[in-house]
């Protein structure tokens, strides 16, 4: 099994009343992916200043897995699909 390395953007609820978005490296099994789509919700949060520690040029992809879970990662859909192959 070959895993693909990605950077996930996630909500960190610890030590704050304010919603805080953080980044972390994750390794995903491409054989379990059902679909990928642009994550417009995260992009909108970035453009509206809710997420302030990333460049507004970043793109985000939502990956859905066959077990019903999903993650948002930094990178375009095209970049993500190149990693899957």
C-alpha positions in Angstrom: 0.0 0.0 0.0 1.4 3.4 -1.0 0.2 6.3 1.1 0.1 9.9 -0.1 1.4 12.7 2.1 -0.8 15.8 2.4 -1.3 18.8 4.6 -4.7 18.8 6.4 -6.4 22.0 7.6 -8.5 21.3 10.6 -10.3 23.0 13.5 -8.4 23.1 16.8 -10.8 23.5 19.7 -8.2 23.4 22.4 -7.3 26.3 24.7 -9.5 28.9 22.9 -13.1 30.0 22.7 -12.4 31.2 19.2 -12.4 28.7 16.3 -8.7 28.2 15.2 -7.6 26.5 12.1 -4.3 24.6 12.1 -2.3 22.5 9.7 -0.8 19.1 10.1 0.8 16.4 7.9 -1.4 13.4 7.2 -0.9 10.2 5.2 -3.9 9.1 3.2 -4.7 5.8 1.5 -5.6 6.7 -2.0 -7.4 3.3 -2.5 -10.1 4.4 0.0 -10.9 7.7 -1.7 -14.5 8.0 -3.1 -14.2 11.5 -4.5 -12.4 14.8 -4.3 -13.8 18.3 -4.8 -12.8 21.9 -4.3 -13.3 23.0 -0.7 -15.1 26.3 -1.3 -16.0 26.6 2.4 -12.4 26.7 3.6 -11.5 29.1 0.7 -14.3 31.5 1.7 -13.1 31.4 5.3 -9.6 32.3 4.1 -10.9 35.1 1.8 -13.0 36.6 4.7 -10.1 36.7 7.1 -11.3 33.9 9.4 -8.1 32.0 8.6 -5.3 34.5 8.8 -2.1 32.5 8.7 -2.2 31.4 5.1 -1.8 33.1 1.7 -5.1 34.0 0.0 -3.6 32.2 -3.1 -3.9 28.8 -1.5 -6.4 26.3 -2.8 -8.2 23.6 -0.8 -9.5 20.1 -1.6 -12.1 18.1 0.2 -11.4 14.3 0.1 -14.2 11.9 1.0 -13.4 8.3 2.0 -15.3 5.1 1.6 -15.9 4.9 5.4 -17.9 8.1 5.5 -15.2 10.4 6.8 -13.7 13.4 5.0 -10.7 15.7 5.3 -9.8 19.1 3.9 -6.3 19.5 2.5 -4.1 22.3 1.2 -3.8 22.1 -2.5 -5.9 22.1 -5.7 -8.0 19.3 -6.9 -5.6 18.8 -9.8 -2.6 18.6 -7.5 -4.4 16.1 -5.4 -5.4 13.9 -8.3 -1.7 13.8 -9.5 -0.7 12.5 -6.1 -3.4 9.7 -6.3 -2.0 8.2 -9.5 
